[in-house]
Amino acid sequence: MAATGASFPKRVQALLASLDNELLLSSISILEIALKNARKKIDMPEAFMHQAVQDLGLTVIAFEPRHAYRLFTLPMHHADPFDRMIIATALVEDVPVIGGDGQFARYEGLRVIW
């Protein structure tokens, strides 16, 4: 789990630990985690998710119509709808994405950390 940072590279762990960085989480990530939990692909109940967001000091960004409209012009480099929504949100909000998915780097203008 991200709470320990154990699965992140050291550079990402340092960025997450820095008090100078505002840590954002897309509401789409919560949606994806909830669905994976319901399908028993991961074990992360709602209470744990709430606590993790609080403990990590995350600011949750709601998925808004302006993010959805960005999907109309987003190239189909990636088929995962959750990732595409996160990418669209990051592009609209002009914030970097932390993620190990190599497809993210194919999106022009998207700043990818990791």
C-alpha positions in Angstrom: 0.0 0.0 0.0 1.2 3.5 -0.7 1.1 4.3 3.0 4.5 2.6 3.4 5.8 3.7 0.1 7.5 0.3 -0.1 6.5 -0.3 -3.8 7.6 3.1 -5.0 11.1 4.0 -6.2 13.1 6.1 -3.8 12.6 9.3 -5.8 8.8 8.9 -5.6 9.0 8.0 -1.9 10.9 11.3 -1.3 8.4 13.3 -3.2 5.5 11.7 -1.3 7.3 12.4 2.0 8.1 16.0 1.3 5.9 18.5 3.1 6.4 20.9 0.2 4.3 18.9 -2.2 0.5 18.9 -2.3 -0.5 15.3 -2.8 -3.6 14.8 -5.1 -5.7 11.8 -5.6 -8.3 11.5 -8.4 -11.7 10.4 -7.3 -11.4 7.9 -10.2 -8.6 6.1 -8.3 -11.0 5.7 -5.4 -13.6 4.3 -7.8 -11.2 1.9 -9.3 -10.0 0.7 -5.8 -13.7 0.2 -4.7 -14.4 -1.9 -7.8 -11.3 -4.0 -7.3 -12.2 -4.5 -3.6 -15.7 -5.5 -4.5 -14.3 -8.1 -7.0 -11.9 -9.4 -4.4 -8.9 -8.4 -6.5 -7.6 -6.3 -3.6 -8.5 -6.1 0.1 -9.1 -2.4 0.8 -12.3 -1.7 2.6 -13.9 1.7 2.5 -12.8 2.5 6.1 -9.2 1.7 5.2 -9.4 3.9 2.1 -10.8 6.8 4.1 -8.0 6.4 6.7 -5.3 6.1 4.0 -6.4 9.4 2.4 -6.4 11.1 5.7 -3.1 9.6 6.9 -1.3 10.5 3.7 -2.8 14.0 3.7 -4.2 13.5 0.2 -6.5 16.1 -1.5 -9.1 14.3 -3.5 -9.9 15.8 -6.9 -13.3 15.1 -8.2 -13.7 14.0 -11.8 -15.6 16.8 -13.5 -17.2 17.4 -16.9 -14.2 19.4 -18.0 -12.0 16.3 -17.4 -14.5 14.1 -19.3 -14.5 16.5 -22.3 -10.7 16.1 -22.5 -11.3 12.4 -23.3 -12.6 13.4 -26.7 -9.2 14.6 -27.8 -7.1 12.1 -25.8 -5.3 9.6 -28.2 -6.1 6.0 -27.7 -2.6 5.0 -26.4 -4.2 3.3 -23.5 -7.5 1.2 -23.4 -7.9 1.2 -19.6 -10.8 3.7 -18.9 -9.7 4.5 -15.4 -6.2 5.3 -16.5 -7.6 7.4 -19.4 -9.7 9.4 -16.9 -6.7 9.9 -14.6 -4.6 11.1 -17.6 -7.3 13.5 -18.7 -7.7 14.9 -15.2 -3.9 15.4 -14.9 -3.7 17.2 -18.3 -6.6 19.5 -17.5 -5.3 20.3 -14.0 -1.7 20.5 -15.3 -0.3 18.2 -12.6 2.1 15.3 -12.9 1.0 11.7 -12.5 2.8 9.1 -10.4 2.5 5.7 -12.0 4.5 2.9 -13.3 2.5 2.3 -16.5 4.8 2.8 -19.4 1.9 3.9 -21.7 1.5 7.2 -19.7 4.7 8.6 -21.3 3.1 8.4 -24.7 0.6 11.2 -23.9 1.9 14.5 -25.1 2.0 17.1 -22.3 1.6 14.6 -19.5 4.3 14.9 -16.9 5.0 11.4 -15.5 6.9 10.8 -12.3 8.3 7.2 -12.1 
